[in-house]
Amino acid sequence: MIDTNRRKKLALHLRHLSTGQISNDEFEKRIMEDLTYGWLPEQYYQANESKTDDPVIRPILEFSWCLYNDTYNHKLTGEHRLSDEQTKEIARFILFLYSELEYEWTYVDLLNPVIRFSFADILKSFVTLGKHYRNLKLKREQEFELMKQAGDFEFWPFKTKAQYELQIFSTYT
């Protein structure tokens, strides 16, 4: 399912964040108002709506959360400025968000498992001297490697290089 309206909102907010026009706190405020039904980007997975949402929204939100330090308010300028590689990735994400392409990748949770740990996970990790955590981390790494092999990962969220090139061509002609 493609939700064009929400994709455009995410693209706009991501553009404003990545170019330093808004702070990380303003980005989160706009995301919560326009996209995540009141959830912070890193918590959106808990929302019932995230299960039936346009499937590209959640992984891009999770990636965007990793662009800034959410412990204080700042813009992505000066010492917080994005690298050239990050800027190129954001541009590719925005290009995809403006496309009419279905998101075809299998979802893989790339966040450190500790971030989503329940009390039971903490206990299991403690009792197993960290083995439970290591197993979860290894499982995610294996899932990620399998996902990367399912398409041209360097063009993510596009599935293939051809999709990416076609979108660039159609955008600029």
N, C-alpha and C positions, 0 to 999 in steps of 0.2 A: 504494500500500500504506500502510495506517495502522498504526503501531505504538503503540497506546494506552499501553502501559506506559512506553516510552521518552519519549513525548510528556509524560506526567505527571511523569516525573523531570526533564525539561528545564524544564517549567513551574515546578516546585518550586524548583529551583536558581536559575532566573532571578528568581523572586520574592524569594528570600533575598538574592541579590546586589543587586537593584534597591532593596530597602528597607533596605540596610545591615546586614542580620543576619549576613552573612558577608563576608569579604574577597575580593578578586579572586583571591588565591592559593588560598583555600579553594574558591571557585567552580571554578577550573580543576582542582583535585584531584578534586572531586566529578564534574565532567564527564568527566574521564579515566577514573574508576572506573565510572561508570554509563552513559555514552553513547558514548564515542569509541574504545573499545578501546585506551586508553592514549595517544591522540593529543591534543595541545592543540587548543583550538577553531580556531585559525588554521591548523593543520596537518591537520585532519581530512580535507580534500579528498584527501590522499595515501593514506588508508586504503582498502583494497579494499572494505570494508563500506560506505563512503560512496556507492559507485556503485549499490548495491541497497537502500539504506536508505529509510525514510520520507522522501520528498523535501523535507519542510519542515524537517527537523533541520539540515541543513547551512547553509542561508541564515540561520536564526535563530542558530545558533552563530556564524557569521561576523559577524552584526550585534552579538551580545552581546560579542564580543571588542573591538568598537569603543567599548564603554561605559566602559572603564577603561584605565589606564596599566599595562601588564604589566611595566614595568621595576622596580617596587617594590610591596610589599604595602600595600594600603589598602582601606578600605571606601568605599562610595559615600555618604558622609556629609560634612557640612561643605563644604569647598571642592570636594570631589569629587561632591557631590550631583547627581543627575540633574535636568535641567530638567523643567518641567511637561510639555512636549511629549514628551520621552523617556519619562517616566513613563506617559503615555497610550499611547504606542506599545508599551511593554512590556506594559501591561494588555491591549491588543488581541492581542498575540502569545500571551499566556497564555490568553486566551479562545479563540483558534484552537486552541491545543494541547489544550485540553479538549474541543474539538468532535470530531465523527466525520466531519468533512469531509475529502475528498481535497484535497491541495495541487495547485492547477491551474496555477500560474504556471510559465513556462519559466525555468530557472535561468540567471542572469546573474552572473558573477563581478564583484562591485563593488569588490573590493580593488584598490588601486593595483598595476598590473602589475609594478612593481619588486619587490614582496613575493614574487612567485612566479617571479622571473627565474632562469633557469638560467645556467650559465656561457656557453652559446652566445648567449643573449639579451643578456648584458652585452657580449660581443664585437661582436654585430651592432649594438647601440646605439652603441658606441664607434666602430666603422668607419663607420657612417652618420651620425655626428655627432648622434646622438639621434633621428634620423628613425624608426628601428625602434620605440623607446619611444613616440614620439608617435603612430605608426600604431596600436600596440596600445591605447593609451589612447583614441584616437578610436573605434576599433572597439568597445571596451567601452561607451563613452558612447552610441554609436548603438544597440547591442544593448539597453541600458537604456531608451532612449527608446522603442524598439519594444515592449519588455516592458510599460512603463507604459501604452501605448495598448491593450493586450490585455484590460484590465479596469478596475475602479475602484481605481486604485493607492493612493489615500489610505486605503483599507481593508485594504491588504496586511497579513497573508498571506491574508485573505479575497479571493476573486476579485471579488465584487460587494458593493455596499452592502446589497443584500437579504439575502445570506448573513450578513453581519455583524449586521444588525438582527434577523434570525431567531434567531441564536445568543444575542444579548443577551436577547431575549424568552424563549427556552426556558431560559436559565440562571436568570433572575430570576422565573419563574412556577412 
